[in-house]
């Protein structure tokens, strides 16, 4: 597995490369994952693409030392610093949390992107709790306090489940990341550092139409975390395509390679 380290400002970015194709595929992983999540695609895409998959801040072996948030400009600068992107358009493949970042990247630098495939992408609707926790100072302080003293939140979460306000899949998903103190600390850091990635869906839709950028959105039919119906407002644009496969949320697996890989070819 070709693994690399890149000095960036005060930080060290860890990233992986797969394949040896002439085209660049910039890959952005989901929450709690790493750039290594995309390795299974090498056999299918490696002849046409060189895949570049970074570990996002507070993930994997990336050491993030900046005091401020991670931004779309940081992301582009890091891709350039790898030496892979030679001032020609690149493609994007992103999963879950990475999908939100990828959409923001597309809206900021559309001339640098020739196509994008977003798998179970976050960012298709405004999550109130995420907005409160990351976009307001009061909410961020409450978020910090809750991650250090979570008992009240667990009580609220389980109570909401009992009266049917939240489905079991979401409750299980939240407990998976919050039951452990270290994971709660990481959640606070990861959400806060990525707070500048806020895609404007109507702008993304407009750009895909005006720039003729193919955008493929892939969803699992059993996914209760990222729902395919969130993409309804985008589907009227002819360059935006939705694919639903018989699966849950965890789509970055080898068994789905034949569903994902073809979307990166004309």
JONOR-V12858 format. One record per helix or strand of 2 or more residues. SS is the DSSP state (A for helix, B for strand). FROM is the first residue (numbers start at 1). TO is the last residue. If there is no record, write none. Layout:
# JONOR-V12858
ss = (SS;SS)
from = (FROM;FROM)
to = (TO;TO)
This chain:
# JONOR-V12858
ss = (B;B;B;A;B;A;B;A;A;B;A;A;A;A;A;A;B;A;B;A)
from = (2;11;23;35;49;72;90;97;110;113;128;137;151;168;181;201;214;228;240;254)
to = (8;18;28;45;54;81;95;108;112;119;135;148;162;178;193;210;220;234;245;264)
